[in-house]
Amino acid sequence: MEMLLQALASLMTFESVITVLVGVSAGLLIGSMPGLTATMALAVLLPFTFSMEALQGLIALGAVYMGSIYGGAFTAILINTPGTPSSIATTFDGYPMARQGKAFEALTAATLASVVGGLVGVAFLLILAPPLARLAVAFGPAEMFWVAMLGLTLVASLSSGSLLKGMLGGCIGMLLSTIGVSPVGGETRFTFGFPPLQGGIELIVALIGLFVIPELLTMAAEGKGALPREGDFGKREASIRQVARTVFGKPVNLVRSCLIGQIIAIIPGAGGNVTSLVAYNEARRFSKDPESFGKGNVEGIVASESSNNVMVAGSMIPLLTLGIPGAPPDAIILGVLLLHGLRPGLDLFTETGVLTNGFILSMGLAALMLLPVGLLGARLIHRIVIRTPYYFMVPCIAMVTILGTFSLRNSLLDVAIMLTLGCAGYFLRLIGIYAAPIVLGLILGGIAEQGYVQTMLAAVTDPFPWLRLLSNTLSKVLAAMVLLGVATALVPIWLQRSGRLDKASPDKRGEP
């Protein structure tokens, strides 16, 4: 406790508070730009931390990390484009709310959920780091396979009324994930003679292509902006107090999403994109009105944003205790730790406990800073989006996306892939195949393939190799959750087609 109080005292200085404020603001700005990820933000900031003290450098990195993950919600809600991969699920209900004239309400809900998620992640990191680190080690290839399968059950939720079209989109995404070098065997697949394709399709490239370009083409074709202008709906926007009452009025969704985010965050390689998708799926599954998801349900935004912000501090658990980065941005923070002679492990919490706890508490302060910075930024950016003419916004967004895509790997091929996927995504949308299932398949296809192949290789001498997928209690629990997810998706469809769902529901008079 004494060490924690010393860490808090070292954090409560003018220099530290200003560092957090500037870091969160810069992270929000970077995260809201399509193509600029949290990893890129930390990589750009890294050289500036070399001249700082260890604590100040870590505080700056943590604040930018927190702000950039949250910043992705702005473009996700306002222009249907996830600024970061962890904001994919935010687009599902955030943009429909914005189209209904509830953009500020959606942004406020995302802000409040992000603050809660960030604080919960910090609390878990402070209190439960060692036991949760041991849980992270328990996730082997078989468990990762089932985690990917659990995420793929979300295809039913993203199918927009047609399960077949949703599954087709998921299959397209899984095929895209096979491009490049095999994650286990090392074989080169589907490169079509282009050596740069050996690295596969970058997730950010696919996100920009499948989400941004179709939206720009739609805006240009319809001759109007992404959002309706003020006054089109004839009603005042909800106040912050009303939105807070809505968000905190359903604490089960908030708590469940935070717990899901924490559990998945400690799995190395899972990342915030998987976290938010699984949390969104569970929010829809347990909702009393699942049909409203994808049409502007604030519960979907809360589930996505609270879970992906838990990941920021949650992914630090395997990093600080085992030296294993839980997400790509954590690798940069690991480099800063090693640069200052700090090695992850028990000594980090004992010999340098003041510095470590100061860094952890600074992420909690960054989460609190999201509230004023985010609410002010929400009003400003919202007004800019609705007041900017579409003929000016379309080329500006197109230029930013092309530059952001090129900056990922300095590759014109990435730009060509982005534009190709964007045009394909536009025409696929016209026939009812949307971007969300495709991106879901792209994200989870590689995880599922790697987990399955590694498990089968380890079981090559077993009489029934596939039983290795169910070799322990954790994998059996995950497999049961997958079966439950499939059942909850297919059973209502079967009941509806057979007519039993209508017979089982009461009539309008409330009689059975």
C-alpha positions as CSV (number, residue, x, y, z in Angstrom):
1,M,0.0,0.0,0.0
2,E,2.9,2.4,0.8
3,M,4.4,1.7,-2.6
4,L,1.0,2.5,-4.2
5,L,0.7,5.8,-2.4
6,Q,4.2,6.8,-3.4
7,A,3.3,6.0,-7.0
8,L,0.2,8.1,-6.8
9,A,2.2,11.0,-5.3
10,S,4.7,10.8,-8.2
11,L,1.9,10.9,-10.7
12,M,0.1,13.9,-9.2
13,T,2.5,16.4,-10.6
14,F,1.9,19.2,-13.1
15,E,4.2,17.6,-15.6
16,S,2.6,14.2,-15.4
17,V,-1.0,15.5,-15.7
18,I,-0.1,17.6,-18.7
19,T,1.7,14.6,-20.3
20,V,-1.5,12.5,-19.9
21,L,-3.7,15.3,-21.2
22,V,-1.6,15.9,-24.3
23,G,-1.1,12.1,-24.9
24,V,-4.8,11.4,-24.7
25,S,-5.6,14.3,-27.1
26,A,-2.9,13.2,-29.5
27,G,-4.0,9.6,-29.3
28,L,-7.7,10.5,-29.9
29,L,-6.7,12.5,-33.0
30,I,-4.5,9.7,-34.4
31,G,-7.0,7.0,-33.6
32,S,-9.8,8.8,-35.4
33,M,-7.9,8.9,-38.7
34,P,-8.5,5.7,-40.8
35,G,-5.2,3.9,-41.4
36,L,-3.4,5.3,-38.4
37,T,-3.4,2.7,-35.6
38,A,-2.4,2.7,-32.0
39,T,0.8,0.8,-32.9
40,M,1.7,3.5,-35.4
41,A,1.0,6.2,-32.9
42,L,3.3,4.6,-30.3
43,A,6.0,4.0,-32.9
44,V,5.9,7.7,-33.9
45,L,6.1,8.7,-30.2
46,L,8.9,6.3,-29.3
47,P,11.9,8.5,-30.3
48,F,10.6,11.4,-28.2
49,T,10.6,9.2,-25.1
50,F,14.3,8.5,-25.2
51,S,15.1,11.8,-23.6
52,M,12.4,11.4,-20.9
53,E,12.7,9.8,-17.6
54,A,11.4,6.2,-17.5
55,L,8.1,7.1,-15.7
56,Q,7.3,10.1,-18.0
57,G,8.1,8.1,-21.1
58,L,5.8,5.3,-20.0
59,I,3.1,7.7,-19.0
60,A,3.2,9.3,-22.4
61,L,3.0,6.0,-24.2
62,G,0.1,4.8,-22.0
63,A,-1.9,8.0,-22.6
64,V,-1.5,7.8,-26.3
65,Y,-2.4,4.1,-26.3
66,M,-5.6,4.8,-24.4
67,G,-6.6,7.8,-26.5
68,S,-6.0,6.1,-29.8
69,I,-8.0,3.0,-29.0
70,Y,-10.9,5.3,-28.0
71,G,-10.5,7.7,-30.9
72,G,-11.4,4.9,-33.4
73,A,-15.0,5.2,-32.2
74,F,-15.4,8.7,-33.7
75,T,-15.0,7.7,-37.3
76,A,-16.8,4.4,-36.6
77,I,-19.9,6.4,-35.5
78,L,-19.7,9.4,-37.8
79,I,-18.7,8.0,-41.1
80,N,-19.1,4.2,-40.6
81,T,-15.3,3.7,-40.7
82,P,-13.5,2.1,-37.8
83,G,-10.5,4.3,-37.0
84,T,-8.8,1.3,-35.4
85,P,-9.5,-2.4,-35.8
86,S,-10.8,-2.5,-32.2
87,S,-13.7,-0.2,-33.3
88,I,-15.2,-2.6,-35.9
89,A,-18.1,-3.6,-33.7
90,T,-18.8,0.1,-32.9
91,T,-19.9,0.7,-36.5
92,F,-22.7,-1.8,-36.3
93,D,-24.9,0.4,-34.1
94,G,-23.0,3.6,-33.9
95,Y,-23.5,4.7,-37.5
96,P,-27.2,3.7,-37.6
97,M,-27.7,5.9,-34.5
98,A,-25.8,8.8,-36.2
99,R,-28.0,8.4,-39.3
100,Q,-31.0,8.7,-37.0
101,G,-29.8,12.0,-35.7
102,K,-28.3,10.6,-32.5
103,A,-24.6,11.0,-33.3
104,F,-23.8,12.9,-30.1
105,E,-25.7,10.4,-28.0
106,A,-23.7,7.6,-29.6
107,L,-20.4,9.4,-29.1
108,T,-21.3,10.1,-25.4
109,A,-22.2,6.5,-24.8
110,A,-18.9,5.4,-26.4
111,T,-17.1,7.9,-24.2
112,L,-18.7,6.7,-20.9
113,A,-18.2,3.1,-21.8
114,S,-14.6,3.7,-22.7
115,V,-13.9,5.5,-19.4
116,V,-15.5,2.6,-17.4
117,G,-13.6,0.0,-19.5
118,G,-10.3,1.8,-19.0
119,L,-10.8,2.0,-15.2
120,V,-11.8,-1.6,-14.9
121,G,-8.8,-2.7,-16.9
122,V,-6.5,-0.7,-14.6
123,A,-8.2,-2.2,-11.5
124,F,-7.7,-5.7,-12.8
125,L,-4.0,-5.0,-13.6
126,L,-3.4,-3.6,-10.1
127,I,-5.1,-6.4,-8.2
128,L,-5.1,-9.6,-10.3
129,A,-2.0,-9.4,-12.5
130,P,-0.3,-12.6,-11.3
131,P,-3.3,-15.0,-11.3
132,L,-4.5,-13.7,-14.7
133,A,-1.0,-14.1,-16.1
134,R,-1.2,-17.8,-15.2
135,L,-4.5,-18.0,-17.0
136,A,-2.9,-16.5,-20.2
137,V,-0.4,-19.3,-20.2
138,A,-3.2,-21.8,-20.3
139,F,-4.3,-20.7,-23.7
140,G,-2.6,-23.0,-26.2
141,P,-3.2,-23.7,-29.9
142,A,-6.4,-25.7,-29.2
143,E,-7.9,-23.0,-27.0
144,M,-7.0,-20.3,-29.6
145,F,-8.8,-22.3,-32.2
146,W,-12.0,-22.4,-30.1
147,V,-11.7,-18.7,-29.4
148,A,-11.6,-18.1,-33.1
149,M,-14.6,-20.4,-33.6
150,L,-16.5,-18.5,-30.9
151,G,-15.8,-15.3,-32.7
152,L,-17.0,-16.7,-36.0
153,T,-20.4,-17.5,-34.5
154,L,-20.9,-13.7,-34.7
155,V,-21.5,-14.1,-38.4
156,A,-25.1,-14.9,-37.6
157,S,-25.5,-11.6,-35.8
158,L,-23.9,-9.6,-38.7
159,S,-25.9,-11.3,-41.5
160,S,-28.5,-8.4,-41.9
161,G,-31.4,-10.8,-42.3
162,S,-29.7,-13.4,-44.5
163,L,-27.6,-16.0,-42.7
164,L,-26.5,-17.4,-46.1
165,K,-25.1,-14.1,-47.2
166,G,-23.4,-13.5,-43.9
167,M,-21.8,-16.9,-44.1
168,L,-20.7,-16.2,-47.7
169,G,-19.1,-12.9,-46.5
170,G,-17.3,-14.8,-43.7
171,C,-16.0,-17.4,-46.2
172,I,-14.7,-14.6,-48.4
173,G,-12.8,-13.1,-45.4
174,M,-11.3,-16.5,-44.5
175,L,-10.2,-17.0,-48.1
176,L,-8.5,-13.5,-47.9
177,S,-6.8,-14.5,-44.7
178,T,-5.0,-17.4,-46.5
179,I,-3.1,-15.1,-48.9
180,G,0.6,-15.0,-48.2
181,V,2.9,-17.3,-46.3
182,S,1.3,-20.1,-44.2
183,P,1.6,-19.3,-40.5
184,V,2.8,-22.9,-39.7
185,G,4.2,-24.7,-42.8
186,G,5.7,-21.6,-44.5
187,E,4.2,-22.4,-47.9
188,T,3.4,-19.4,-50.2
189,R,-0.3,-19.2,-51.2
190,F,-2.3,-17.1,-53.6
191,T,0.3,-14.5,-54.2
192,F,-0.3,-14.5,-58.0
193,G,3.3,-13.7,-58.7
194,F,3.5,-10.6,-56.5
195,P,6.2,-11.1,-53.8
196,P,4.8,-8.3,-51.6
197,L,1.7,-10.4,-51.2
198,Q,3.7,-12.9,-49.2
199,G,3.0,-10.8,-46.1
200,G,-0.7,-11.3,-46.7
201,I,-3.4,-8.6,-46.7
202,E,-2.8,-6.1,-43.9
203,L,-5.9,-5.8,-41.7
204,I,-5.9,-2.0,-41.8
205,V,-5.8,-2.1,-45.6
206,A,-8.8,-4.4,-45.7
207,L,-10.7,-2.2,-43.1
208,I,-10.1,0.9,-45.1
209,G,-11.1,-0.7,-48.3
210,L,-14.2,-2.5,-47.1
211,F,-15.5,0.3,-44.9
212,V,-14.3,3.6,-46.2
213,I,-14.4,3.3,-50.0
214,P,-18.0,1.9,-50.2
215,E,-19.2,4.7,-47.9
216,L,-17.4,7.4,-50.1
217,L,-18.9,5.9,-53.2
218,T,-22.4,5.9,-51.6
219,M,-22.0,9.5,-50.6
220,A,-20.9,10.5,-54.1
221,A,-23.7,8.5,-55.7
222,E,-26.4,9.9,-53.4
223,G,-25.1,13.4,-53.5
224,K,-25.3,14.0,-49.7
225,G,-23.1,13.8,-46.7
226,A,-22.6,10.9,-44.3
227,L,-25.0,12.3,-41.7
228,P,-28.2,14.3,-41.8
229,R,-28.0,18.0,-41.0
230,E,-29.1,19.5,-37.7
231,G,-32.8,19.9,-37.4
232,D,-33.7,17.2,-39.9
233,F,-35.3,15.1,-37.2
234,G,-37.0,18.0,-35.4
235,K,-35.8,17.0,-31.9
236,R,-33.1,18.0,-29.5
237,E,-30.2,15.7,-28.9
238,A,-30.1,13.8,-25.6
239,S,-28.2,15.3,-22.7
240,I,-25.1,13.7,-21.2
241,R,-27.2,12.9,-18.1
242,Q,-29.8,11.1,-20.1
243,V,-27.1,9.1,-22.0
244,A,-25.4,8.2,-18.7
245,R,-28.7,7.0,-17.3
246,T,-29.1,4.8,-20.4
247,V,-25.6,3.4,-20.2
248,F,-25.5,2.7,-16.5
249,G,-29.1,1.7,-16.4
250,K,-28.1,-1.7,-17.7
251,P,-25.0,-2.6,-15.6
252,V,-25.1,-6.3,-16.6
253,N,-24.1,-5.5,-20.2
254,L,-21.4,-3.2,-19.0
255,V,-19.9,-5.7,-16.4
256,R,-20.2,-8.6,-18.8
257,S,-18.4,-6.7,-21.6
258,C,-15.6,-5.7,-19.3
259,L,-15.1,-9.2,-18.1
260,I,-15.0,-10.5,-21.7
261,G,-12.6,-7.8,-22.6
262,Q,-10.3,-8.7,-19.7
263,I,-10.3,-12.4,-20.3
264,I,-9.6,-12.1,-24.0
265,A,-7.1,-9.2,-23.5
266,I,-4.7,-11.4,-21.6
267,I,-4.5,-13.9,-24.5
268,P,-1.4,-12.9,-26.5
269,G,-2.4,-12.2,-30.1
270,A,-6.1,-11.9,-29.7
271,G,-6.3,-8.1,-29.7
272,G,-9.1,-5.6,-29.2
273,N,-10.8,-6.4,-32.5
274,V,-11.6,-9.9,-31.3
275,T,-12.5,-8.6,-27.9
276,S,-15.1,-6.1,-29.1
277,L,-16.6,-8.6,-31.5
278,V,-17.2,-11.2,-28.9
279,A,-18.5,-8.7,-26.4
280,Y,-20.9,-7.4,-29.0
281,N,-22.1,-10.9,-29.8
282,E,-22.8,-11.7,-26.2
283,A,-24.6,-8.4,-25.7
284,R,-26.9,-9.2,-28.6
285,R,-27.4,-12.8,-27.4
286,F,-28.5,-11.8,-23.9
287,S,-30.5,-8.8,-25.0
288,K,-34.3,-8.8,-24.6
289,D,-34.5,-7.1,-28.0
290,P,-31.8,-8.7,-30.2
291,E,-33.5,-7.6,-33.4
292,S,-32.7,-4.0,-32.6
293,F,-28.9,-4.6,-32.8
294,G,-27.4,-3.3,-36.0
295,K,-30.2,-0.7,-36.2
296,G,-29.0,1.7,-33.6
297,N,-29.0,0.0,-30.2
298,V,-26.8,1.8,-27.7
299,E,-26.1,-1.5,-25.9
300,G,-24.0,-2.6,-28.9
301,I,-21.8,0.6,-28.6
302,V,-21.4,0.1,-24.8
303,A,-20.4,-3.5,-25.3
304,S,-17.8,-2.7,-28.0
305,E,-16.2,0.3,-26.4
306,S,-16.1,-0.9,-22.8
307,S,-14.5,-4.2,-23.9
308,N,-11.9,-2.8,-26.2
309,N,-10.7,-0.2,-23.7
310,V,-10.4,-2.8,-21.0
311,M,-7.8,-4.3,-23.4
312,V,-5.4,-1.4,-23.1
313,A,-4.5,-2.2,-19.5
314,G,-5.6,-5.8,-19.6
315,S,-3.1,-6.7,-22.3
316,M,-0.4,-5.3,-20.0
317,I,-0.8,-8.3,-17.7
318,P,1.1,-10.8,-19.7
319,L,3.6,-8.0,-20.7
320,L,4.5,-6.9,-17.2
321,T,4.4,-10.3,-15.6
322,L,5.7,-12.7,-18.4
323,G,7.3,-10.4,-20.9
324,I,4.8,-11.4,-23.5
325,P,3.0,-8.6,-25.4
326,G,-0.7,-9.1,-25.3
327,A,-1.3,-6.9,-28.3
328,P,1.0,-5.3,-31.0
329,P,1.3,-1.9,-29.3
330,D,2.5,-3.6,-26.2
331,A,5.7,-4.7,-28.0
332,I,6.7,-1.0,-28.3
333,I,6.1,-0.5,-24.5
334,L,8.2,-3.6,-23.9
335,G,11.0,-2.1,-25.8
336,V,10.8,1.1,-23.7
337,L,11.0,-1.0,-20.5
338,L,14.0,-2.9,-21.7
339,L,15.6,0.4,-22.9
340,H,15.5,1.7,-19.3
341,G,16.8,-1.6,-17.9
342,L,13.4,-2.8,-16.6
343,R,12.7,-6.5,-17.1
344,P,9.2,-7.9,-16.8
345,G,8.6,-10.2,-13.9
346,L,8.1,-10.2,-10.2
347,D,11.0,-7.7,-9.7
348,L,9.1,-5.2,-11.7
349,F,6.4,-5.1,-9.0
350,T,8.9,-5.2,-6.1
351,E,12.2,-3.5,-6.8
352,T,10.7,-0.9,-9.1
353,G,7.2,-1.0,-7.8
354,V,6.8,2.8,-7.5
355,L,7.6,3.2,-11.2
356,T,5.4,0.2,-12.3
357,N,2.4,1.3,-10.2
358,G,2.9,4.9,-11.4
359,F,2.6,3.7,-15.0
360,I,-0.5,1.6,-14.2
361,L,-2.2,4.5,-12.3
362,S,-1.4,6.8,-15.2
363,M,-3.5,4.7,-17.5
364,G,-6.3,5.1,-15.0
365,L,-5.8,8.9,-15.1
366,A,-5.8,8.7,-19.0
367,A,-9.1,6.8,-18.8
368,L,-10.6,9.7,-16.7
369,M,-9.2,12.2,-19.1
370,L,-11.2,10.6,-21.9
371,L,-14.3,12.1,-20.4
372,P,-13.6,15.9,-20.9
373,V,-11.4,15.4,-23.9
374,G,-13.8,13.0,-25.6
375,L,-17.0,15.0,-24.9
376,L,-15.5,18.3,-26.2
377,G,-14.0,16.5,-29.2
378,A,-17.3,14.8,-29.9
379,R,-19.2,18.1,-30.2
380,L,-16.5,19.6,-32.4
381,I,-16.0,16.7,-34.8
382,H,-19.7,16.1,-35.0
383,R,-20.4,19.6,-36.1
384,I,-17.6,19.5,-38.6
385,V,-18.9,16.3,-40.2
386,I,-22.5,17.5,-40.5
387,R,-21.6,20.9,-41.8
388,T,-18.9,19.9,-44.3
389,P,-20.4,19.5,-47.9
390,Y,-20.1,16.0,-49.3
391,Y,-18.2,17.3,-52.4
392,F,-15.5,18.6,-50.1
393,M,-15.6,15.7,-47.5
394,V,-15.3,12.8,-50.0
395,P,-12.0,13.9,-51.7
396,C,-10.5,14.8,-48.3
397,I,-11.4,11.5,-46.7
398,A,-10.1,9.7,-49.8
399,M,-6.8,11.5,-49.7
400,V,-6.3,10.7,-46.0
401,T,-7.2,7.0,-46.5
402,I,-4.8,6.7,-49.4
403,L,-2.0,8.3,-47.5
404,G,-2.7,6.2,-44.4
405,T,-2.8,3.0,-46.4
406,F,0.5,3.8,-48.1
407,S,2.2,4.8,-44.8
408,L,1.6,1.3,-43.4
409,R,4.3,-0.4,-45.4
410,N,5.2,2.2,-48.0
411,S,3.6,0.0,-50.6
412,L,1.6,1.1,-53.6
413,L,0.3,-2.5,-53.8
414,D,-1.4,-1.9,-50.5
415,V,-3.2,1.1,-52.0
416,A,-4.2,-1.0,-55.0
417,I,-5.5,-3.8,-52.7
418,M,-7.4,-1.2,-50.7
419,L,-9.1,0.3,-53.7
420,T,-9.9,-3.1,-55.2
421,L,-11.4,-4.4,-52.0
422,G,-13.3,-1.1,-51.7
423,C,-14.9,-1.3,-55.1
424,A,-15.7,-5.0,-54.5
425,G,-17.2,-4.2,-51.1
426,Y,-19.4,-1.5,-52.7
427,F,-20.9,-4.0,-55.2
428,L,-21.2,-6.7,-52.6
429,R,-23.2,-4.3,-50.4
430,L,-25.6,-3.8,-53.3
431,I,-26.5,-7.6,-53.2
432,G,-26.7,-7.7,-49.4
433,I,-23.2,-8.9,-48.5
434,Y,-21.7,-6.4,-46.0
435,A,-18.2,-5.7,-44.9
436,A,-18.6,-6.8,-41.3
437,P,-18.7,-10.6,-41.9
438,I,-15.8,-10.3,-44.4
439,V,-13.6,-8.5,-41.9
440,L,-14.6,-11.0,-39.2
441,G,-13.5,-13.9,-41.4
442,L,-10.2,-12.1,-42.2
443,I,-9.4,-11.5,-38.6
444,L,-10.3,-14.9,-37.2
445,G,-9.4,-17.1,-40.2
446,G,-5.6,-16.9,-39.5
447,I,-6.1,-17.5,-35.8
448,A,-8.3,-20.5,-36.4
449,E,-5.9,-22.0,-39.0
450,Q,-2.8,-21.6,-36.9
451,G,-4.5,-23.0,-33.8
452,Y,-5.9,-26.0,-35.7
453,V,-2.8,-26.9,-37.6
454,Q,-0.5,-26.6,-34.5
455,T,-2.9,-28.8,-32.6
456,M,-3.1,-31.4,-35.3
457,L,0.7,-31.5,-35.6
458,A,1.1,-32.0,-31.9
459,A,-1.4,-34.9,-32.1
460,V,0.0,-36.6,-35.2
461,T,0.8,-39.8,-33.3
462,D,-2.6,-39.9,-31.6
463,P,-5.2,-42.5,-32.8
464,F,-7.8,-39.7,-33.0
465,P,-5.9,-36.5,-33.5
466,W,-9.0,-34.3,-33.5
467,L,-9.7,-35.2,-29.9
468,R,-6.6,-33.1,-29.0
469,L,-8.9,-30.1,-29.6
470,L,-10.8,-31.2,-26.5
471,S,-7.9,-32.3,-24.4
472,N,-8.5,-30.1,-21.3
473,T,-11.3,-28.4,-19.4
474,L,-10.7,-24.9,-20.8
475,S,-11.0,-26.2,-24.4
476,K,-14.2,-28.1,-23.6
477,V,-15.7,-25.0,-22.0
478,L,-14.9,-23.0,-25.1
479,A,-16.2,-25.7,-27.4
480,A,-19.5,-25.7,-25.4
481,M,-19.7,-21.9,-25.8
482,V,-19.3,-22.3,-29.5
483,L,-22.1,-24.9,-29.7
484,L,-24.3,-22.6,-27.6
485,G,-23.6,-19.7,-29.9
486,V,-24.5,-21.8,-33.0
487,A,-27.7,-23.0,-31.3
488,T,-28.8,-19.5,-30.3
489,A,-28.2,-18.4,-33.9
490,L,-29.9,-21.3,-35.7
491,V,-32.8,-22.3,-33.4
492,P,-34.7,-19.0,-33.7
493,I,-34.4,-19.2,-37.5
494,W,-35.7,-22.8,-37.5
495,L,-38.5,-21.9,-35.2
496,Q,-39.5,-19.0,-37.4
497,R,-39.4,-21.0,-40.6
498,S,-41.4,-23.8,-39.1
499,G,-44.0,-21.4,-37.8
500,R,-43.5,-22.5,-34.2
501,L,-42.2,-19.2,-33.0
502,D,-45.4,-17.4,-34.0
503,K,-47.5,-20.0,-32.3
504,A,-45.4,-19.8,-29.1
505,S,-45.6,-16.0,-28.8
506,P,-48.7,-14.3,-27.2
507,D,-51.1,-12.3,-29.3
508,K,-51.6,-8.6,-29.1
509,R,-54.1,-8.8,-26.2
510,G,-51.4,-10.5,-24.1
511,E,-53.3,-13.8,-24.0
512,P,-51.2,-17.1,-24.3
